[in-house]
Amino acid sequence: MAHTAYPQSYYAASANPTPQRPALLDEVETDVCVIGAGYTGLSTALFLLENGFKVAVLEAAKVGFGASGRNGGQIVNSYSRDIDVIERSVGPKQAQLLGQMAFEGARIIRERIAKYDIQCDLKDGGVFAALTDKQMSHLEAQKKLWERYGHNQLELMDARRIQEVVATDNYVGGMLDMSGGHIHPLNLALGEAAAVESLGGVIYEQSPATRIERGANPVVHTPQGRIKAKFVVVAGNAYLGNLMPELASKSMPCGTQVITTEPLSDDVAASLLPQDYCVEDCNYLLDYYRLSGDKRLIYGGGVVYGARDPANIESIIRPKMLKTFPQLRDVKIDFAWTGNFLLTLSRLPQVGRIGDNIYYSQGCSGHGVTYTHLAGKVLAEALRGQAERFDAFADLPHYPFPGGRLLRVPFTAMGAWYYSLRDKLGF
């Protein structure tokens, strides 16, 4: 089914004006065909165009239709599994490269916003909030780890200090990362798409890739057209479907839910988050929240394995919001939506090449806003023949989910239940 409009969300309702983009209706030749106009695809296209490549982007629905236009809007550094896990599982050179890249995505986002004048409500500052002493000691170790890789914009906060930035008594402490922050995610994607087009790139909407003819010069087919290219970049993530079966077996789409309040008064908004930082807690199944540009509280959390849409999103997330901010019990919820991200068993991104000319990146595992922007640069470097950083990702070990595609949902849900129970019991 063709998706000619965005799913209902606060972001869709407050999106910047964007042009209608045509579907692909004929045969086109280009240097690189990018499949997917989310952050990974747009970032790749932009870096390639800046380096002289001719690029065409195929999008099954609309720019930023998937996770890129529906996420929590938080700029969070590193990966879903942190650098210490990487250090234990790979060699020192690979770990060093991946550690150095862990903070690059946030810089790329800010560079893009400044260079192309993207209006997306950028605010600096992100808080990791600890609910237990064990989580706080983990943050202390994380600060030392990140500082070892040259990341120094960090401040540990005790219980008194964190209450100065988050108006709740739920937390024993936290860590403030001033290179973190938040944005209107759909407007960021729309701004990047405009930047792609300003450099001569072409984006086709309503043009799902249905088949890739592999070979020396791959051909990507859509329902009404096809693109001949020297290279293909597959950037569909959780919305790729079964276009590349070898990628689908090692990943699983998951849904996360978000609600947005009615606009709050300036006084109420400032009383909740006085410095306008975004916040995520340190639980395995974490909650995350922030203020929008027009002073609404955007609150998200929960995971639905297998990416089914729950019947009543507000009933899942509103109790979480009220546990953090009981003072909002009479506030109306204006928007509630879900969006899919792609989970890998290792919770590390999967990057690689199939044959000589089909490249891919997928599986951000909930850490996609910054990683996808880095991925675009790394993929573009590889196409230019500079593969050292690409290889550092490509050499990470990945495994299929136990039980195959049929059992990956129940197995993963059982694992999540176990970790969630540990969070509740404070282990």
C-alpha positions in Angstrom: 0.0 0.0 0.0 1.4 3.4 -0.9 1.9 5.9 1.9 1.1 9.3 0.5 0.9 11.1 3.8 2.8 10.9 7.1 1.4 9.0 10.0 -0.4 11.3 12.5 2.1 12.7 14.9 3.2 16.0 16.4 6.1 16.1 14.0 3.9 15.6 11.0 1.5 18.3 12.3 4.3 20.8 12.8 6.5 19.9 9.8 8.1 22.7 7.7 6.7 23.1 4.2 8.1 20.6 1.8 7.6 20.0 -2.0 5.8 17.1 -3.5 8.3 14.8 -5.0 7.5 12.7 -8.0 7.5 8.9 -8.2 10.1 7.3 -10.5 8.3 6.6 -13.8 11.1 5.7 -16.2 14.7 4.5 -16.4 17.4 6.6 -14.9 21.2 6.2 -14.8 23.3 7.5 -11.9 26.5 6.9 -10.0 24.8 5.8 -6.7 21.2 4.7 -6.0 20.3 5.2 -2.3 17.4 3.1 -1.1 15.6 5.0 1.7 15.2 8.7 2.4 15.7 8.6 6.2 18.7 9.8 8.0 21.1 7.1 6.8 20.1 7.5 3.1 20.0 11.3 3.3 23.3 11.6 5.1 25.0 9.2 2.6 23.5 11.1 -0.3 24.7 14.4 1.0 28.3 13.3 1.7 28.4 11.7 -1.8 27.1 14.8 -3.5 29.5 17.0 -1.7 32.2 14.8 -3.1 31.1 15.0 -6.7 29.0 11.8 -7.1 25.7 11.8 -9.0 23.0 10.4 -6.6 19.4 9.3 -6.9 17.4 8.4 -3.8 14.4 6.0 -3.8 11.8 6.4 -1.0 8.9 4.0 -0.6 6.7 6.6 1.1 7.8 10.2 2.0 11.1 11.7 3.2 11.5 10.8 6.9 8.4 8.6 6.9 10.0 5.9 9.1 12.0 6.3 12.3 13.8 9.4 11.1 10.5 11.4 11.3 9.0 9.8 14.3 11.7 9.3 16.9 12.2 11.0 20.3 14.3 13.7 18.7 17.2 13.2 21.1 20.9 13.6 20.1 22.6 10.9 22.1 26.2 10.0 21.7 27.8 6.6 21.3 26.0 3.4 20.3 23.3 1.3 21.9 26.1 -0.9 23.3 28.8 1.4 24.7 32.5 1.5 23.8 33.5 -0.8 26.7 31.4 -3.6 25.2 33.1 -3.1 21.9 36.5 -3.0 23.5 35.9 -6.5 25.1 34.7 -8.0 21.8 37.1 -6.7 19.1 40.8 -5.9 18.8 42.4 -2.6 20.1 42.7 -0.9 16.7 39.1 -1.6 15.8 37.9 -0.5 19.2 40.0 2.7 19.0 38.4 3.6 15.6 34.9 2.9 16.8 35.5 4.8 20.0 36.7 7.8 18.2 33.6 7.8 15.9 31.2 7.4 18.8 30.8 11.2 19.2 31.0 12.2 15.5 27.3 11.9 14.6 26.3 14.7 16.9 28.9 17.0 15.3 27.8 16.1 11.8 24.2 17.0 12.7 25.2 20.4 14.0 27.4 21.0 11.0 24.5 20.1 8.7 22.1 22.4 10.5 24.5 25.3 10.3 25.7 24.8 6.7 22.3 24.3 5.2 20.3 26.6 7.6 18.0 23.8 8.7 15.1 25.0 11.0 14.6 22.1 13.4 14.5 23.6 16.9 18.1 22.5 17.9 18.7 22.7 21.6 22.0 21.7 23.4 22.2 19.4 26.4 21.1 15.9 27.2 20.7 14.2 30.6 21.2 10.5 31.5 19.1 10.1 34.7 19.9 7.4 37.2 17.1 5.8 39.2 19.4 3.7 41.4 22.9 3.8 43.0 24.0 1.1 40.6 22.9 3.1 37.6 24.8 6.1 39.0 28.0 4.1 39.4 27.6 3.0 35.8 27.4 6.7 34.8 30.5 7.4 36.7 32.3 4.7 34.8 30.8 5.9 31.5 32.1 9.4 32.1 35.6 8.0 32.5 35.2 5.8 29.5 34.0 8.6 27.2 36.7 11.0 28.5 39.3 8.4 27.6 38.2 8.9 24.0 38.4 12.7 24.2 34.8 13.5 25.0 34.9 16.1 27.8 31.6 18.0 27.8 30.3 15.9 30.7 29.1 16.7 34.2 28.1 14.2 36.9 25.1 15.4 38.9 24.1 14.3 42.4 20.4 14.1 43.6 20.3 17.9 44.4 21.9 18.9 41.1 19.7 16.8 38.9 16.6 18.3 40.5 17.8 21.7 39.2 17.4 20.4 35.6 14.5 17.9 36.0 11.6 18.7 38.3 11.1 15.2 39.7 12.5 13.4 42.7 12.7 10.1 40.9 16.4 10.2 40.3 19.4 9.7 42.6 21.7 11.5 40.2 22.7 11.7 36.5 25.1 12.9 33.9 24.8 15.9 31.7 26.3 15.8 28.2 26.4 19.3 26.7 27.2 17.8 23.2 23.9 15.9 23.4 20.7 17.8 22.7 17.4 17.6 20.8 15.8 18.5 17.5 12.5 18.3 15.6 13.5 15.0 13.8 11.2 15.3 10.8 12.2 18.8 10.1 15.9 17.8 10.3 15.2 15.1 7.6 13.2 17.5 5.5 16.1 20.0 5.7 18.6 17.4 4.7 16.5 16.4 1.8 16.4 20.0 0.6 20.2 20.1 0.9 20.5 16.9 -1.2 18.4 18.6 -3.9 20.3 21.8 -3.7 23.4 19.9 -4.7 21.7 18.2 -7.7 20.6 15.0 -6.0 17.1 13.6 -7.0 14.7 12.1 -4.5 11.8 10.0 -5.8 8.9 9.4 -3.3 6.2 6.7 -3.6 8.9 4.6 -5.2 9.6 1.5 -3.2 12.6 -0.7 -4.4 11.0 -4.0 -5.3 14.0 -5.8 -6.6 17.8 -5.4 -7.0 19.3 -6.9 -10.2 22.8 -7.7 -8.9 25.9 -7.6 -11.1 28.6 -5.3 -12.4 26.1 -2.5 -12.8 23.2 -3.1 -10.5 19.7 -2.1 -11.5 17.1 -1.2 -8.8 13.5 -1.8 -9.9 10.5 0.1 -8.6 6.8 -0.5 -9.6 7.0 2.0 -12.5 10.7 2.5 -13.2 14.3 1.4 -12.6 17.7 3.0 -11.8 20.9 1.8 -13.3 23.8 2.6 -11.0 27.5 1.9 -10.3 26.7 1.5 -6.6 23.7 0.8 -4.4 23.3 1.9 -0.8 20.6 0.1 1.1 19.3 2.3 3.9 15.8 1.1 4.6 16.4 -0.1 8.2 13.2 -1.3 9.9 11.2 -0.4 6.8 13.3 -2.4 4.3 10.9 -5.4 4.2 12.3 -8.5 2.5 14.2 -6.7 -0.3 17.5 -8.2 1.0 16.7 -11.5 2.8 20.3 -11.9 4.0 19.8 -8.6 6.0 16.4 -9.4 7.4 17.5 -12.6 9.2 20.0 -10.7 11.5 17.6 -8.0 12.6 14.1 -7.4 14.0 11.8 -4.4 13.7 10.6 -3.1 17.0 8.1 -0.4 17.9 8.4 2.5 20.4 5.6 4.7 21.5 5.5 8.5 22.0 2.9 10.9 23.3 2.9 14.7 23.2 0.9 17.0 25.5 -1.0 20.1 24.6 1.2 23.3 24.7 2.2 24.1 28.3 2.4 27.6 29.7 5.9 29.1 29.8 5.8 28.8 33.6 4.9 25.1 33.6 7.4 24.2 30.9 10.2 26.0 32.7 9.2 24.3 36.0 9.6 20.8 34.4 12.9 21.3 32.5 14.3 24.7 33.4 17.3 24.5 31.0 15.3 22.8 28.2 17.6 19.7 28.2 16.3 16.4 27.0 16.3 13.4 29.4 16.6 9.6 29.2 16.7 7.3 32.1 19.2 4.4 32.5 16.8 1.5 32.5 17.1 -1.3 29.9 13.6 -0.4 28.6 14.1 3.3 29.0 11.9 6.4 29.2 12.9 9.6 27.3 11.3 13.0 27.2 11.9 16.7 26.3 10.1 19.9 25.5 9.2 20.7 21.9 9.9 24.1 20.3 6.3 25.2 21.2 6.6 24.0 24.8 4.8 20.6 24.7 6.2 17.7 26.6 7.2 14.9 24.3 7.4 11.6 26.3 8.3 8.2 24.9 9.2 4.7 26.1 8.3 1.0 25.9 9.2 -1.4 23.2 6.9 -3.6 21.1 8.9 -6.5 19.7 8.0 -7.4 16.1 6.7 -3.8 15.6 3.0 -4.3 16.1 1.1 -1.1 16.7 -0.4 -1.2 20.2 -4.1 -0.4 20.5 -3.9 2.5 22.9 -0.5 4.2 23.0 -1.6 6.8 25.5 -2.6 4.2 28.1 0.9 2.7 27.9 2.9 6.0 28.0 0.8 8.4 30.1 1.3 6.5 33.4 5.1 6.6 32.8 4.9 10.4 32.2 2.8 10.9 35.4 5.2 8.8 37.4 7.9 11.3 36.4 5.7 14.4 36.5 2.5 13.8 38.6 1.9 17.6 38.3 0.7 17.0 34.7 -2.2 14.8 35.6 -4.8 17.3 34.2 -2.8 18.0 31.0 -4.4 16.8 27.7 -2.5 14.6 25.3 -2.7 15.9 21.8 -0.7 13.3 19.9 0.2 9.6 20.3 2.0 7.5 17.8 4.4 4.6 17.3 7.4 4.1 15.0 9.8 1.3 14.3 13.5 0.9 14.8 15.6 -2.0 13.9 17.2 -4.2 16.7 20.2 -6.4 16.2 21.1 -9.2 18.6 24.4 -7.5 19.6 22.6 -4.1 19.7 25.4 -2.8 17.5 24.8 -1.5 13.9 25.3 -3.8 11.0 27.4 -2.4 8.2 28.7 -4.2 5.1 29.0 -4.8 1.4 27.3 -7.5 -0.7 29.3 -8.3 -3.8 31.4 -5.4 -5.0 28.9 -2.6 -5.2 25.9 -3.0 -2.8 26.6 -1.3 0.6 24.3 -1.2 3.6 23.9 0.1 7.1 21.1 -0.9 9.5 20.2 -1.9 13.0 20.9 1.2 15.1 19.0 -0.5 17.9 17.4 2.7 19.3 20.5 4.9 19.0 19.8 6.0 15.4 19.7 9.8 15.4 23.5 10.3 15.7 24.7 6.9 14.4 22.9 7.3 11.0 24.6 10.6 10.3 28.0 9.0 11.0 27.0 6.0 8.9 26.3 8.3 5.9 29.9 9.6 6.1 31.4 6.2 6.6 29.5 4.7 3.6 30.5 7.7 1.4 34.1 7.2 2.4 34.0 3.6 1.4 32.5 4.4 -2.0 35.5 6.8 -2.4 37.9 4.0 -1.6 38.6 5.0 2.0 37.4 1.9 3.8 39.3 1.8 7.1 36.4 3.2 9.2 33.8 1.3 7.1 35.8 -1.9 7.8 35.8 -1.2 11.6 32.0 -1.5 11.5 31.9 -4.2 8.9 34.1 -6.5 11.0 31.9 -6.4 14.1 30.5 -9.9 14.7 26.7 -10.4 14.1 24.5 -13.4 14.6 20.9 -14.4 13.6 18.3 -14.2 16.3 17.9 -17.6 18.1 15.0 -19.6 16.7 15.1 -17.8 13.4 12.5 -15.2 12.3 9.6 -17.2 13.8 10.9 -17.2 17.4 12.9 -14.0 17.5 10.0 -12.0 18.9 9.2 -14.2 21.9 12.9 -14.9 22.7 13.8 -11.2 22.6 10.7 -10.2 24.6 11.7 -12.8 27.3 15.2 -11.3 27.4 13.7 -7.8 27.7 11.3 -8.9 30.5 14.4 -10.3 32.4 16.3 -7.0 32.1 13.2 -5.0 32.9 12.7 -7.0 36.1 16.3 -6.4 37.0 15.7 -2.6 36.6 12.6 -2.8 38.9 14.4 -4.8 41.5 17.5 -2.6 41.4 20.0 -5.4 40.5 
